[in-house]
Amino acid sequence: MILEPTDALLVIDVQNDFCPGGALPVPGGDGVILPLNRLINRFETVIYSRDWHPDDHCSFSLDPQFMDGSWPVHCVQDTPGAEFPFALRVPLDAVIVSKGTDPNKEAYSAFQDTDLKNILASRQIQRVFIGGLALDYCVKETALDARRAGFEVYVVEDATRAVSEETGRQAMEALKAAGVRFCFSGEIK
Ligand SMILES: [Zn+2]
């Protein structure tokens, strides 16, 4: 796949709390950094999303059940857990969209209550390539919303990880059914 100026890379929620040692670690989550760093250099448009919660966010629970959408406290605004990992390449002029900022609303998709759609439209983007964390939640919902918005969508398989193997598999099926394609970072030239 040869990149065009109308392609964008979406780096979803690669944050300390979702990496090993964080509050809500995705198994092998830091493994997405290397393939993403390589891609970040190649794309003209790279947009980062971050989970950016107030400390009383509705998804937080002291007894989190995970599958039902209750999670341990994570990615609280202006805390180290919400920061991008040091190893992730983030240019000084990076475009960052913050989601989950409303205490009463969960937001898995980077399109939800953000400017992402307008940002992509203003740059005449047609294809989006998506990587980051986690495949079975925020990457999945972002990819589905991107399809709904009319983009050609690729999830970069080696640049994402799932919270669990089972939900990861289910997510891939749901995405394929929605017309989302999968590729590997090495195929993107
Ligand atoms: Zn969250």
Residues whose N, C-alpha, C, O or C-beta is under 5 A from the ligand:
A	BS01	ZN	D51 G100
